Amino acid sequence: MTGRSIALFIAAALAEIGGAYLVWLGIKEHKGLAFVALGAMALTAYGVVAAYQPSTEFGRVLAAYGGVFIVGSLLWGVVFDGFKPDRLDIIGALVCLTGVGIIMYSR
């Protein structure tokens, strides 16, 4: 069950961060309405994927996902924007993942 939950968190992060990135490109980089529309669809997919988490507590799932989102956003920046995380970014990401583990899997 933990493996499935982690896979869903990763899929949700890809959908949400990817969707937000497409909207960003559509607006900020003037890529057009098609990018914005694809981003909106990906953001909708994020909501659907998150709803498949085994936990039935919305607040718990979304709170834990917040940590996944932080780590995913940093990784997205590395892959797609040339972002170079520093030591404090990495420490902060590890703190967030520790929080995810405590919130979701320590019961």
PEKA-V557029 format. One line per field, one symbol per residue. ss: DSSP state (a for helix, b for strand, c for the rest). A space follows every 10 residues. Layout:
ss->???
This chain:
ss->caaaaaaaaa aaaaaaaaaa aaaaaaaacc ccaaaaaaaa aaaaaaaaaa accccccaaa aaaaaaaaaa aaaaaaaaaa acccccaaaa aaaaaaaaaa aaaaacc
